Amino acid sequence: MSRSVGAVWALCCAILCQGADKSAYWVDPDTHLMWTAADNGSGVSLIQAERYCRGLRLAGFKDWVLPSIDDLQGLVGGADSQSAYRIKAPIKLSGWQWSSTPGKQDGEGWALDFGDGARASVAAGDSGLNRALCVRSRDREKRHKQVVVNSK
């Protein structure tokens, strides 16, 4: 991605998010993905995590989704924090994070542990430690703008 495209995305986000609580989300300067500033805070199954993200209304947007396992893996990094999670972003985590990526077997989904960066294929009904961290992409933003422009 070119620097100019990234700069345009940052500017569009700043304009569209005017008035939104900036502490409610974080935009990754490398991928330009917009992340919620915290996971949902309690154990949920994979289906509940997907529903949580689809139903989320935050910063003026309603196109939040559960991230892929690779998008989650891209957040792993940085020094260990007080909460023992290794994450390169100012995002509050309270457990493992579900992804939208199907697991190794039917009825499973991939989840990520930010404690050690490990992935696990987990039964979709397991809600113990698994949480929902939601994301939206600039591709969705581009599609939204195209629809608005084309409808005029």
C-alpha positions in Angstrom: 0.0 0.0 0.0 1.4 3.4 -0.9 1.9 6.1 1.6 -0.5 8.4 -0.2 -3.3 5.8 0.0 -2.6 5.3 3.7 -2.7 9.1 4.2 -6.0 9.4 2.4 -7.5 6.6 4.5 -6.4 8.3 7.7 -7.9 11.6 6.5 -11.2 9.9 5.5 -11.3 8.1 8.8 -10.7 11.3 10.7 -13.5 13.1 8.8 -16.0 10.3 9.1 -15.2 9.7 12.8 -15.6 13.3 13.8 -17.5 13.5 17.0 -16.8 9.8 17.7 -15.1 8.8 20.9 -11.5 8.2 19.7 -10.9 6.0 22.7 -13.5 3.5 21.4 -11.3 2.4 18.5 -7.8 2.2 17.2 -6.6 2.4 13.5 -3.6 0.2 12.8 -1.1 2.5 11.0 0.4 -0.5 9.1 -2.8 -2.2 7.8 -5.3 0.7 8.2 -7.7 -1.7 9.8 -10.0 -0.1 12.5 -10.2 -2.1 15.7 -12.5 -1.7 18.7 -10.5 -0.5 21.7 -11.6 -3.5 23.7 -13.0 -7.0 23.3 -16.6 -7.7 24.4 -15.3 -8.5 28.0 -16.9 -11.9 28.6 -16.9 -15.5 27.3 -18.9 -16.1 24.1 -19.2 -18.9 21.6 -18.1 -18.3 18.0 -21.7 -17.6 16.8 -22.2 -15.2 19.7 -18.9 -13.4 18.8 -20.0 -13.1 15.2 -23.4 -11.7 16.2 -21.8 -9.3 18.6 -19.6 -7.8 15.9 -22.3 -7.7 13.3 -24.6 -5.9 15.7 -22.0 -3.4 17.0 -22.6 0.3 16.3 -19.5 2.2 17.1 -17.8 5.4 15.9 -20.7 6.0 13.4 -20.1 2.6 11.7 -22.2 -0.5 11.6 -20.0 -2.8 9.4 -17.9 -4.4 12.2 -16.9 -8.0 11.7 -15.0 -10.7 13.5 -11.4 -10.6 12.1 -9.5 -13.4 10.3 -6.9 -15.3 12.3 -4.2 -13.6 10.2 -5.5 -10.1 11.0 -5.5 -11.0 14.7 -2.0 -12.5 14.4 -0.9 -9.1 12.9 -1.6 -7.4 16.3 0.7 -9.7 18.3 3.8 -7.9 19.3 5.2 -5.3 21.7 6.4 -5.9 25.2 4.4 -7.9 27.7 1.9 -5.5 29.4 0.6 -5.6 32.9 -2.2 -7.8 31.7 0.3 -10.3 30.3 -1.0 -9.8 26.7 1.5 -9.1 23.9 -0.3 -6.7 21.7 1.1 -3.8 19.6 -2.1 -1.8 20.0 -3.8 0.1 22.8 -6.5 -2.5 22.9 -8.0 -4.0 26.2 -8.2 -7.7 26.1 -9.8 -10.1 28.6 -9.1 -13.5 27.1 -8.5 -15.4 23.9 -10.0 -13.9 20.7 -12.2 -15.6 18.2 -11.6 -15.2 14.5 -13.8 -15.6 11.5 -11.4 -18.3 10.1 -12.9 -21.9 10.2 -10.9 -24.3 12.4 -9.2 -27.5 11.5 -12.4 -29.6 11.8 -16.1 -29.0 11.2 -17.6 -27.1 14.1 -14.4 -25.4 15.1 -13.0 -21.9 14.6 -9.5 -20.4 15.1 -8.8 -18.4 18.2 -5.7 -16.5 19.2 -4.0 -16.2 22.6 -2.3 -12.8 22.9 -0.4 -14.2 26.0 1.9 -16.2 23.8 0.7 -15.5 20.2 -0.5 -19.1 19.8 -3.4 -20.1 17.6 -5.8 -22.9 18.5 -8.7 -24.6 16.6 -11.4 -24.5 19.2 -14.9 -26.0 19.3 -17.3 -23.3 18.1 -19.6 -23.7 21.1 -16.8 -23.1 23.6 -17.3 -19.8 25.4 -15.0 -20.1 28.4 -12.0 -17.9 27.6 -13.0 -16.8 24.1 -14.0 -13.2 23.4 -15.0 -11.0 20.4 -12.7 -8.3 19.2 -14.2 -6.5 16.2 -12.6 -4.9 13.2 -13.6 -3.0 10.1 -11.5 -2.5 6.9 -10.9 0.4 4.6 -12.2 -1.9 1.7 -15.6 -1.7 3.3 -15.2 2.1 3.5 -14.4 2.3 -0.2 -17.4 0.2 -1.1 -19.6 2.4 1.1 -18.3 5.5 -0.7 -18.9 3.9 -4.1 -22.5 3.1 -3.1 -23.1 6.7 -1.9 -21.5 8.2 -5.1 -23.4 5.8 -7.4 -26.7 6.5 -5.7 -26.5 10.3 -6.3 
